Structures are given as C-alpha cells and as structure tokens.
C-alpha cells in the first residue's frame, strides 16, 4: 500500500519503499543500488540494515532508516541528520550526531514524521515510492503546502560506476551489484542464495549387506584353531577395537558394516572434542554442531534437531544473526573442533597459540586447537579448551 510523502529536492539519495525509507549521503553512492534492490523486494528492516552496512561504516558518514507505516515506527539515524515523529503525547525528536555508530528508537502511537538531512531547493513535490534525490521528507504529506501542480512521479537517478569506499578494519566488502540506472520494474523475489559447499565431506555410510547379493561361499579347508591373546591396552581417545565376528579379527566399530547393521552401540552418546567458554560466562561442550549469532536460525544451516543454537549479545548488530558454526571435525580433523564463518557481515577473527591472527573465510572450516580464541566483535570472544 503506497503512501503520500512530501519531498524537498536535495543532494542525498532517497530510497522509498512502501514500508521502509532509507536516506543516504552522496558519499554512499556505491551502496544505493544494493539498498534499492533490497527495499524494492519488500525486505525486512533487519535485511535492509544488513545490506546498508555490509561494506562497513567508514565510507558512510550518515544515514537514516525509517520502518513502519502504522503507529509503531522504528528509526535508525547516524550523523548530522535530524528526525521528528508526531505522536498524541507530543513530538519526539532525535539526531544521530551524538553517537559514533548510530542511534535507534522504537516509537509507538506515531501519526506522522519528518526527516531532514541537508539544505534543500525550493522544489517540493509529492511522491509515493521510488529512488530520487532529496533534502527532507515528510509523511504523510501536507497537501496544503504541496506543489500546486499535483503529485509527481519519483525521478530515476542514474548512478555512475564508482570505486567502493575503503572498508572499515575487520569489515568484509561483498561483491558489488550491477549499478542501478533506473528504478526496476517489480520482479519476482530472487531465489535464495546457495549455501557454500562444506569444506569437509560428510560421513560415508557403510554399505548395507541386505542390498548386496551374497556370493556363494567357496569350499574351504577346515579352519585352524584360533589362539586367543589378551587385548592390548587401549589408547586414550582412540576408537576401541572389539572382537570381530569372523575369526576373532579386530575391527573399527565406527566403520564395520556388521556393527552398522546390528545397531550395536547405537545409543552411545557422542563425546565432546572441545569446550567453548564464552566471554558472557556461558560454557558449551562441542559434541555436535553449534551455531552462534545474535539471533541464530536453524534455516541457515539445515533442519538438524541435534544442532545447538547459542545467542550472544550484539547491541550495535555488528554480530550477524547466524554468524559462526563450530562442530566436531571429520576426516583429518577427527577429534578436534572446526570453526566455519557462515558469511557474517563483519567477519570472524581466530587467534591460535603460536600463530598470527587469522580472518576466517566464509564457508571454509578451520580446525581449532586448545587455547585458541575466536573473536566475533563487540567484545564477544570464545575461548577453546580441551573437553
């Protein structure tokens, strides 16, 4: 449902959707195309904010995001911009110049608002949604002061290719989208992005003997008596060999087809390979997949009921909703924990004992040794210890 808004022309970029409004300064031109694509797809407030700050905050000195048409309105403001919300209890004024990141407000009972970001021109007109250059915006529009020529359509703003701003320290710059030449026609929402392929192959299931034809046993001479010897002392942490069903040979209970079919030891609980000590005081054993973030979601890593979700605080939303996965390693990494960045906005830093700090690449699993430290940002760290 489109709404009527009074706009004053200016130098800032205005990305106007039905439910979300984003105002960006001229310095943020390289980000306008991505933000417009997100708003035009009717993305949520969190998705729009993630797209806006995906390149870090260094190249964007100010911005305003307003979400909601009803009485409940959320405003995020950074820099010298000013906003005023009209409520039954009086106006609510806010500015982002007093904070180094941004100021966020949730206001109820809103009947209208006005946002001013720069000095404007005398040209004033009324629009609904679109992409245009503005200095201030008012919703709903005051029709008595609107231009007598009547409502005007939003003007397309050509965006020339420009070098992206220098990323903030520790921030990750996503690949740039094609530059936007004019507001695109409404299209079907794009298909969800493909998840990165796992770096470690999944476990190979043993063959099912019931599906394989049983060969005819050859004629064999009588077996010689088997001399039993006492078993050797087991190595701590290694799989325990058990007597084989054919001739007393030892075999690995994790790979034996006979054991897989019979279901022996199926109820044995998985053993932790490490323990995670969070800076928040929480401690978690790594005996299964653990997904960490400010609002972790099973949908980002598959519907596995065994997956444990751990929520960490992120007042400034620098930690992604589904940020990091730590799970027991397989193959060459069996017996240790491995960490995989899930495409987080600001990345993950790992410091291993005796090694320089390392930024995790999204989708690439890295084994963690006891004593390693994982830094998610905003002071949230994870200490890795033995099980």
C-alpha positions in Angstrom: 0.0 0.0 0.0 1.6 3.2 -1.2 1.5 6.4 1.0 1.8 10.1 0.2 5.0 11.8 1.1 6.1 15.4 0.6 9.7 15.6 -0.6 12.1 18.6 -0.9 14.8 18.2 -3.6 18.4 17.9 -2.5 21.8 16.1 -2.8 21.0 13.0 -0.7 19.7 9.7 -2.2 16.2 8.7 -1.1 15.2 5.0 -1.4 11.5 5.0 -0.7 9.7 1.7 -0.3 6.1 1.0 0.9 7.3 0.1 4.5 10.9 1.2 4.6 12.6 4.5 3.8 16.4 4.9 3.5 18.3 8.2 3.1 21.9 8.1 2.1 24.5 10.9 1.6 26.3 11.5 -1.8 29.4 9.6 -0.4 27.4 6.4 -0.2 26.5 6.3 -3.9 28.2 2.8 -4.4 25.7 1.3 -1.9 22.5 2.8 -3.3 22.0 0.1 -5.9 22.1 -2.7 -3.3 19.9 -0.9 -0.9 17.3 -0.1 -3.6 17.2 -3.8 -4.7 16.6 -4.9 -1.1 13.9 -2.3 -0.4 12.2 -3.0 -3.8 12.0 -6.7 -2.9 10.0 -5.8 0.3 12.8 -7.0 2.6 12.5 -6.7 6.3 14.1 -3.9 8.4 17.0 -6.2 9.5 17.7 -7.3 5.9 17.7 -3.6 4.7 20.1 -2.6 7.5 22.4 -5.5 6.8 22.6 -4.6 3.1 23.3 -0.9 4.1 26.2 -1.6 6.4 27.7 -4.7 4.6 30.7 -2.6 3.5 31.4 -1.2 6.9 30.7 2.3 8.4 33.9 4.1 7.3 32.5 5.1 3.9 29.1 6.2 5.1 29.2 9.2 7.4 25.5 9.4 7.9 22.2 7.7 7.0 18.6 7.4 8.1 16.3 4.2 8.1 12.6 4.6 8.9 10.5 1.4 9.0 6.7 1.0 9.5 3.6 2.8 8.3 1.4 2.2 11.3 1.5 3.5 14.8 4.8 1.6 15.6 7.8 3.1 13.9 11.5 2.2 14.1 14.1 4.8 13.3 17.9 4.3 12.9 19.9 7.5 12.4 23.6 8.3 12.0 25.5 11.5 11.5 24.0 15.1 11.3 20.5 14.0 10.1 17.5 15.0 12.2 14.1 13.3 12.6 10.9 14.4 14.3 8.0 12.0 15.0 4.5 13.2 15.7 2.6 11.4 18.5 -0.5 12.0 20.6 1.8 12.8 23.5 3.8 15.4 21.6 6.7 15.4 19.1 9.7 13.0 19.5 12.9 14.5 18.2 16.2 12.6 17.6 19.6 13.2 16.0 22.5 10.8 15.2 25.4 13.2 15.7 25.9 12.2 19.3 26.8 8.6 18.7 29.8 7.1 16.9 27.8 4.2 15.3 24.0 5.1 15.2 21.0 5.9 17.3 18.0 3.6 17.3 14.5 4.4 18.6 11.2 2.5 18.6 8.2 4.9 19.0 4.6 4.0 19.4 1.5 6.0 18.5 3.1 7.7 15.6 0.8 9.7 13.3 3.5 11.2 11.0 7.1 12.1 10.8 9.6 14.5 9.1 13.3 13.8 8.4 15.8 16.5 7.3 19.3 15.6 6.1 20.5 18.7 4.3 19.6 22.1 2.9 17.2 21.8 0.0 16.0 23.6 -3.1 12.6 25.4 -3.5 11.3 22.5 -5.5 8.7 20.5 -3.5 6.6 17.7 -4.7 4.5 14.7 -3.5 5.6 11.1 -4.2 4.8 7.5 -3.1 7.8 5.2 -3.6 10.9 5.2 -5.8 14.5 6.4 -6.0 15.2 10.1 -6.0 17.5 12.9 -4.7 16.1 14.7 -1.6 17.0 17.0 1.3 14.0 16.2 3.5 10.9 14.1 3.6 7.5 14.4 5.4 4.9 11.6 5.9 2.0 11.9 5.5 2.4 14.8 3.0 0.8 18.1 4.0 -1.4 18.6 0.9 -2.0 22.3 1.6 1.7 23.0 1.2 2.5 20.6 -1.6 3.2 21.8 -5.1 0.0 23.0 -6.8 1.0 21.1 -9.9 -0.2 17.9 -8.1 1.5 14.6 -7.4 4.7 13.9 -9.3 6.3 10.5 -10.0 9.6 9.7 -8.5 12.5 10.7 -10.7 15.1 8.0 -11.6 18.6 8.8 -10.5 21.4 7.5 -12.7 24.2 6.0 -10.7 27.7 6.1 -12.3 30.3 3.4 -11.5 32.4 4.5 -8.6 35.2 2.9 -6.7 33.9 1.5 -3.4 35.0 3.2 -0.2 37.9 1.9 1.9 36.5 -0.9 4.2 36.5 -0.5 7.9 39.1 -2.5 9.8 37.9 -6.1 10.0 34.9 -5.5 7.7 34.2 -7.5 4.6 33.1 -5.9 1.3 30.6 -8.0 -0.5 30.9 -8.2 -4.4 29.3 -5.1 -5.9 25.9 -5.5 -7.6 25.4 -4.1 -11.1 24.9 -0.3 -11.0 21.3 0.8 -11.0 20.3 3.0 -13.9 16.6 3.5 -13.1 14.1 2.0 -10.7 13.5 -1.5 -11.9 10.0 -2.9 -12.7 8.7 -5.1 -9.9 10.0 -8.6 -10.4 9.6 -11.9 -8.7 11.8 -12.2 -5.5 15.1 -13.8 -6.3 15.8 -17.4 -5.4 17.6 -17.8 -2.0 21.4 -17.8 -2.3 23.1 -21.1 -2.5 24.8 -22.1 0.7 28.6 -22.5 0.5 29.7 -26.1 -0.1 31.1 -27.7 3.0 34.9 -28.0 3.1 34.7 -31.4 4.7 33.0 -34.4 3.1 30.1 -35.9 5.0 30.4 -39.3 6.6 30.2 -42.2 4.1 27.6 -44.6 5.2 28.7 -48.3 5.2 27.1 -50.5 2.5 24.0 -52.3 3.5 24.7 -56.0 3.3 21.0 -56.6 2.7 21.2 -54.8 -0.7 24.3 -56.7 -1.9 23.9 -60.2 -3.3 25.5 -62.7 -1.0 28.2 -64.7 -3.0 28.3 -68.4 -2.7 30.9 -69.4 -0.1 33.8 -71.2 -1.7 34.8 -74.6 -0.5 37.5 -74.0 2.2 39.5 -76.4 4.3 38.6 -76.6 8.0 39.8 -73.5 9.8 42.8 -74.0 12.1 42.2 -73.4 15.8 42.4 -69.7 16.8 44.8 -68.8 19.6 43.3 -66.0 21.7 45.7 -63.4 23.1 44.9 -60.8 25.8 43.9 -57.4 24.1 46.4 -54.5 24.2 45.7 -51.5 26.5 43.5 -49.0 24.6 45.0 -45.6 23.5 43.1 -42.8 25.3 40.7 -41.0 22.9 41.1 -43.7 20.1 38.2 -45.9 18.9 38.1 -49.1 21.0 38.6 -52.2 18.8 36.2 -55.1 19.5 36.5 -58.8 18.6 35.4 -59.4 15.0 32.6 -61.9 14.2 34.8 -63.9 11.7 37.9 -65.5 13.1 38.4 -63.0 16.1 40.0 -60.2 13.9 39.8 -56.7 15.4 37.8 -54.0 13.6 36.8 -50.3 14.0 33.3 -50.0 15.5 32.8 -46.7 13.6 33.2 -48.3 10.1 32.3 -52.0 10.5 29.3 -52.9 8.2 28.3 -55.7 10.7 28.1 -53.3 13.6 26.2 -50.8 11.5 23.6 -53.4 10.5 23.1 -54.8 14.0 22.8 -51.4 15.7 25.3 -52.3 18.4 26.4 -49.3 20.5 23.8 -47.1 18.6 22.7 -45.5 21.9 26.2 -44.4 22.9 26.2 -40.6 23.4 28.7 -38.5 21.3 31.8 -37.5 23.1 32.8 -33.8 23.2 36.0 -32.9 21.4 36.4 -29.4 23.0 34.7 -27.0 25.3 33.8 -23.4 24.5 34.0 -20.7 27.2 32.1 -17.5 26.1 33.1 -14.1 27.4 29.4 -13.9 28.6 30.2 -16.7 31.1 28.4 -19.5 29.2 30.2 -22.8 28.6 29.3 -25.3 25.9 30.7 -28.7 25.0 31.4 -29.4 21.3 29.7 -32.7 20.9 27.6 -31.7 18.0 27.2 -28.7 15.6 26.9 -25.4 17.5 25.6 -22.3 15.6 26.4 -18.9 17.2 25.0 -15.4 16.5 22.8 -12.6 17.8 19.7 -14.5 16.6 20.8 -17.9 15.2 18.4 -19.8 13.0 18.3 -23.5 12.0 17.2 -22.4 8.5 20.7 -21.1 7.7 22.4 -24.5 8.5 19.8 -27.1 7.8 16.9 -28.6 9.9 19.1 -30.7 12.2 17.4 -31.2 15.6 20.8 -32.0 17.1 22.2 -28.6 16.3 22.7 -26.4 19.4 21.9 -22.6 19.0 23.8 -20.1 21.1 22.7 -16.5 21.2 25.3 -13.8 22.1 24.6 -10.1 22.8 25.1 -7.5 20.0 23.7 -4.1 20.9 25.0 -2.5 17.7 24.2 -5.5 15.5 27.8 -5.9 14.4 27.5 -9.7 15.0 25.3 -11.3 12.3 22.1 -13.2 13.1 23.7 -16.5 12.2 27.4 -15.7 12.4 29.5 -18.8 13.1 29.4 -22.6 13.3 31.7 -24.8 15.5 31.3 -28.6 15.2 33.4 -31.8 15.8 35.8 -32.3 12.9 35.7 -35.3 10.5 38.4 -37.0 8.4 41.8 -35.5 9.0 40.3 -33.2 11.7 38.6 -36.0 13.7 39.0 -35.4 17.4 39.2 -31.7 17.2 36.7 -28.8 16.8 36.4 -26.9 13.5 35.0 -23.4 13.0 33.2 -22.1 9.9 32.2 -18.5 9.3 28.6 -18.5 7.9 29.0 -15.4 5.7 28.9 -12.9 8.5 28.8 -9.2 7.8 31.9 -8.1 9.8 33.8 -11.5 9.8 35.4 -13.7 12.4 38.9 -13.4 13.9 40.7 -16.5 15.2 44.0 -16.5 17.2 45.7 -19.9 17.6 48.5 -20.4 20.1 51.9 -19.5 18.5 50.2 -18.3 15.2 49.3 -14.9 13.9 45.6 -13.8 13.9 43.6 -15.2 11.0 40.3 -13.9 9.5 38.1 -16.8 8.6 36.9 -17.1 5.0 33.2 -17.7 4.7 32.4 -21.4 4.2 35.9 -22.6 4.9 36.3 -24.8 8.0 39.4 -24.2 10.2 40.4 -26.6 13.0 40.7 -25.1 16.5 43.4 -26.2 18.9 43.1 -25.9 22.7 44.0 -22.3 23.8 42.6 -20.7 20.6 40.5 -17.6 20.9 37.6 -16.7 18.5 36.6 -13.0 18.3 33.0 -12.2 16.9 33.2 -8.4 17.6 31.6 -6.1 20.1 33.8 -7.7 22.8 32.3 -11.2 22.4 35.0 -13.8 22.4 35.1 -17.6 22.7 38.0 -19.5 24.5 38.6 -23.0 23.2 39.8 -25.6 25.8 40.1 -29.4 25.9 37.0 -31.5 26.5 
